[in-house]
Amino acid sequence: MATSKTAASDSTGSSLAYWVCQWAGWSCFTLYILTFAILYTGFHLGAVIEIVLIDGVLCLLLTHGLRGWMRRRGWILMSARRLFPRLVAATVLLSAFLTGLVLLVATTLLHSVHPRDSGFLAYVFVGFMFALGGWLVIYFWVRGRRNRRALEMQALQLQVIARDAQLHALQGQLNPHFLFNCLNSLRALIVEDPGRSQMMVTRMAELLRRSLRTNPAETIPLQEEMVAVKDYLDLERMRFEDRLRVSCSLEPRALTCRVPPMIVQILVENGLKHGIAHLPQGGEVCIAARVVNGRLQVDVTNSGKLYPDAGHTGSGLSNARERLRLLYGASASLTLAARDSENVVATLVIPLQITPDPTITQPDVPSAVEAE
């Protein structure tokens, strides 16, 4: 519906611009002919009326009719090699017709002196040739520009559609990936602690509801993303218990920055799955977010070691990098590196997009996951 309204609006605007240009162009041509006619032959009311009717009114109507005829005949879509001779022929024929009409009026109605003078007829013919030829050049130049703009807009729309389709496909990959990990954690708790497993199901339902409701092509404030991270860490705490420790350092301004949904959660999940889950004593996840040089930087540090090719395998990080590429191009990055011999850090850097909201506060993530 919105697209059809936009197209109708563009069509109306183009039609109005066309008639304004028609009126302005032929009015200027008429004024030019009138000026020279009065300067060289003096003021004659009959001649003035003739010039206004033929040069101002008839030329406007003829070119408008020519425009419709060319569109019906498909001249707009022709190549330059096929179009050029047709335009020359149309210009010559219309100029000859208008010259003959001027000659007829001058002879029968105005009784002008020497109406058949070859210099006079040549002047009239050449004048119409320049006017009609100029009209055709301007018309096809404007038409060509509009066609190029339409093609560019169509290409951009196709790119947006393709990008949204890719993002939705990535979302479809991400939700089963996340669900699989949560179900693995839940399976271990069903027999050991039914009460906590019920609580885990509730948390998991909230997370899935949020992930399914979010448009993957949109971005959300980091504060909202951290609420989802808190729910996820609450789930993992039931599995890791006191083996999991979490700390956060989030700048207030960073919390207002917009990020792709579930992007930080993926980094946290990656740190738990490939780092802390392999440590018998458990470990710590540190989440830090700050604004650096006009860009948002989020660091997720986890206990563990960085194994070869760890940053290039697994659907989680690959999914995240592809989403960043689609949303930001080369302006965003996601790297995985060893901070030291016992810690690995995932660093997310994206362009700064601020959501002005003075009510945003730092979520209480650590208290939700630290041992009681």
VENJOJO-V654346 format. One record per backbone hydrogen bond with DSSP energy under -0.5 kcal/mol. NH is the residue of the N-H (numbers start at 0). CO is the residue of the C=O. E is the energy in kcal/mol with one decimal. If there is no record, write none. Layout:
BEGIN
((NH | CO | E) (NH | CO | E))
END
This chain:
BEGIN
((4 | 0 | -2.1) (5 | 1 | -2.2) (6 | 2 | -2.5) (7 | 3 | -2.4) (8 | 4 | -2.4) (9 | 5 | -2.6) (10 | 6 | -2.4) (11 | 7 | -2.3) (12 | 8 | -2.5) (13 | 9 | -2.5) (14 | 10 | -2.3) (15 | 11 | -2.3) (16 | 12 | -2.2) (17 | 13 | -2.3) (18 | 14 | -2.2) (19 | 15 | -2.2) (20 | 16 | -2.4) (21 | 17 | -2.6) (22 | 18 | -2.6) (23 | 19 | -2.7) (24 | 20 | -2.8) (25 | 21 | -2.3) (26 | 22 | -1.8) (27 | 23 | -2.1) (28 | 24 | -2.1) (29 | 25 | -2.4) (30 | 26 | -2.5) (31 | 27 | -2.2) (32 | 28 | -2.3) (33 | 29 | -2.7) (34 | 30 | -2.3) (35 | 31 | -1.9) (36 | 32 | -2.5) (37 | 33 | -2.5) (38 | 34 | -2.2) (39 | 35 | -2.2) (40 | 36 | -2.2) (41 | 37 | -1.3) (43 | 41 | -0.6) (47 | 43 | -2.3) (48 | 44 | -2.5) (49 | 45 | -2.4) (50 | 46 | -2.5) (51 | 47 | -2.5) (52 | 48 | -2.6) (53 | 49 | -2.8) (54 | 50 | -2.1) (55 | 50 | -0.9) (55 | 51 | -1.0) (56 | 51 | -1.4) (57 | 52 | -3.0) (58 | 53 | -1.7) (60 | 56 | -2.3) (61 | 57 | -3.0) (62 | 58 | -2.5) (63 | 59 | -1.9) (64 | 60 | -2.4) (65 | 61 | -2.8) (66 | 62 | -2.4) (67 | 63 | -1.9) (68 | 64 | -2.4) (69 | 65 | -2.8) (70 | 66 | -2.0) (71 | 67 | -2.2) (72 | 68 | -2.0) (73 | 69 | -0.6) (73 | 70 | -0.7) (74 | 69 | -2.5) (75 | 69 | -0.6) (76 | 73 | -0.9) (77 | 74 | -1.2) (82 | 78 | -2.4) (83 | 79 | -2.4) (84 | 80 | -0.6) (85 | 81 | -0.7) (86 | 82 | -2.2) (87 | 83 | -2.3) (88 | 84 | -2.3) (89 | 85 | -2.5) (90 | 86 | -2.4) (91 | 87 | -2.5) (92 | 88 | -2.6) (93 | 89 | -2.3) (94 | 90 | -2.2) (95 | 91 | -2.5) (96 | 92 | -2.4) (97 | 93 | -2.6) (98 | 94 | -2.4) (99 | 95 | -2.5) (100 | 96 | -2.1) (101 | 97 | -2.3) (102 | 98 | -2.4) (103 | 99 | -2.5) (104 | 100 | -2.5) (105 | 101 | -2.7) (106 | 102 | -2.0) (107 | 103 | -2.6) (108 | 104 | -2.1) (109 | 104 | -2.1) (110 | 105 | -0.6) (111 | 105 | -2.2) (114 | 111 | -0.8) (116 | 113 | -1.5) (120 | 116 | -2.2) (121 | 117 | -2.6) (122 | 118 | -2.2) (123 | 119 | -2.2) (124 | 120 | -2.8) (125 | 121 | -2.8) (126 | 122 | -2.1) (127 | 123 | -2.2) (128 | 124 | -2.3) (129 | 125 | -2.6) (130 | 126 | -2.2) (131 | 127 | -3.0) (132 | 128 | -2.5) (133 | 129 | -2.5) (134 | 130 | -2.1) (135 | 131 | -2.4) (136 | 132 | -2.3) (137 | 133 | -2.5) (138 | 134 | -2.6) (139 | 135 | -2.6) (140 | 136 | -2.0) (141 | 137 | -2.7) (142 | 138 | -2.7) (143 | 139 | -2.2) (144 | 140 | -2.2) (145 | 141 | -2.5) (146 | 142 | -2.4) (147 | 143 | -2.5) (148 | 144 | -2.6) (149 | 145 | -2.6) (150 | 146 | -2.5) (151 | 147 | -2.5) (152 | 148 | -2.8) (153 | 149 | -2.5) (154 | 150 | -2.5) (155 | 151 | -2.4) (156 | 152 | -2.7) (157 | 153 | -2.5) (158 | 154 | -2.1) (159 | 155 | -2.5) (160 | 156 | -2.7) (161 | 157 | -2.7) (162 | 158 | -2.7) (163 | 159 | -2.8) (164 | 160 | -2.4) (165 | 161 | -2.3) (166 | 162 | -2.6) (167 | 163 | -2.7) (168 | 164 | -2.1) (169 | 165 | -2.5) (170 | 166 | -2.4) (171 | 167 | -2.2) (172 | 168 | -1.5) (173 | 169 | -2.4) (174 | 170 | -2.3) (175 | 171 | -0.9) (176 | 172 | -1.5) (177 | 173 | -2.7) (178 | 174 | -2.8) (179 | 175 | -2.7) (180 | 176 | -1.6) (181 | 177 | -2.2) (182 | 178 | -2.5) (183 | 179 | -1.8) (184 | 180 | -1.8) (185 | 181 | -2.6) (186 | 182 | -2.4) (187 | 183 | -1.2) (188 | 184 | -0.7) (188 | 185 | -1.0) (189 | 185 | -1.5) (190 | 186 | -0.6) (191 | 187 | -0.6) (192 | 188 | -2.9) (196 | 192 | -2.0) (197 | 193 | -1.9) (198 | 194 | -1.7) (199 | 195 | -2.2) (200 | 196 | -2.0) (201 | 197 | -1.9) (202 | 198 | -2.2) (203 | 199 | -2.6) (204 | 200 | -2.3) (205 | 201 | -1.9) (206 | 202 | -2.3) (207 | 203 | -2.6) (208 | 204 | -2.4) (209 | 205 | -2.0) (210 | 206 | -2.5) (211 | 207 | -2.4) (212 | 208 | -1.6) (213 | 209 | -1.2) (215 | 213 | -0.5) (217 | 214 | -1.7) (219 | 258 | -3.0) (221 | 256 | -2.6) (222 | 254 | -2.0) (223 | 220 | -0.6) (224 | 220 | -1.9) (225 | 221 | -2.4) (226 | 222 | -1.1) (227 | 223 | -1.4) (228 | 224 | -2.0) (229 | 225 | -2.3) (230 | 226 | -2.0) (231 | 227 | -2.3) (232 | 228 | -2.7) (233 | 229 | -2.2) (234 | 230 | -1.6) (235 | 231 | -2.1) (236 | 232 | -2.2) (237 | 233 | -1.0) (237 | 234 | -0.6) (238 | 234 | -0.7) (238 | 235 | -0.6) (239 | 235 | -3.0) (240 | 236 | -2.8) (242 | 239 | -2.1) (243 | 240 | -1.5) (244 | 242 | -0.5) (244 | 282 | -1.9) (246 | 284 | -2.3) (248 | 286 | -2.7) (250 | 248 | -0.5) (250 | 288 | -2.4) (254 | 250 | -1.5) (255 | 251 | -0.6) (255 | 252 | -1.1) (256 | 253 | -1.4) (257 | 352 | -2.7) (258 | 219 | -3.3) (260 | 217 | -0.6) (262 | 259 | -1.6) (265 | 261 | -1.7) (266 | 262 | -1.3) (267 | 263 | -2.4) (268 | 264 | -2.8) (269 | 265 | -2.5) (270 | 266 | -2.0) (271 | 267 | -2.1) (272 | 268 | -2.8) (273 | 269 | -2.5) (274 | 270 | -1.1) (275 | 270 | -1.5) (276 | 271 | -2.6) (277 | 274 | -1.4) (278 | 275 | -1.9) (279 | 277 | -0.6) (281 | 278 | -1.6) (282 | 242 | -2.4) (284 | 244 | -2.8) (285 | 300 | -3.1) (286 | 246 | -2.6) (286 | 284 | -0.5) (287 | 285 | -0.5) (287 | 298 | -2.8) (288 | 248 | -2.3) (289 | 296 | -2.3) (291 | 289 | -0.6) (291 | 294 | -3.1) (294 | 291 | -1.1) (295 | 349 | -2.0) (296 | 289 | -2.9) (297 | 347 | -2.8) (298 | 287 | -2.9) (299 | 345 | -2.5) (300 | 285 | -2.9) (300 | 298 | -0.6) (301 | 343 | -2.8) (302 | 283 | -1.3) (303 | 341 | -2.5) (306 | 304 | -0.7) (309 | 306 | -2.1) (311 | 308 | -1.3) (312 | 308 | -0.6) (317 | 313 | -1.3) (318 | 314 | -2.6) (319 | 315 | -2.2) (320 | 316 | -2.7) (321 | 317 | -2.1) (322 | 318 | -2.2) (323 | 319 | -2.2) (324 | 320 | -2.2) (325 | 321 | -2.2) (326 | 322 | -2.2) (327 | 323 | -2.9) (328 | 323 | -0.6) (328 | 324 | -1.6) (330 | 327 | -1.6) (331 | 328 | -0.7) (332 | 348 | -2.4) (334 | 346 | -2.2) (336 | 344 | -2.4) (338 | 336 | -0.6) (338 | 342 | -1.6) (339 | 342 | -1.4) (342 | 339 | -0.5) (343 | 301 | -2.6) (344 | 336 | -3.1) (345 | 299 | -2.5) (346 | 334 | -2.5) (346 | 344 | -0.5) (347 | 297 | -3.1) (347 | 345 | -0.5) (348 | 332 | -2.4) (349 | 295 | -2.0) (351 | 293 | -0.9) (354 | 255 | -2.3) (355 | 353 | -0.6) (356 | 354 | -0.7) (359 | 356 | -1.6) (364 | 362 | -2.0) (367 | 363 | -0.6) (367 | 364 | -1.2) (368 | 364 | -0.6) (368 | 365 | -1.6) (369 | 365 | -2.0))
END
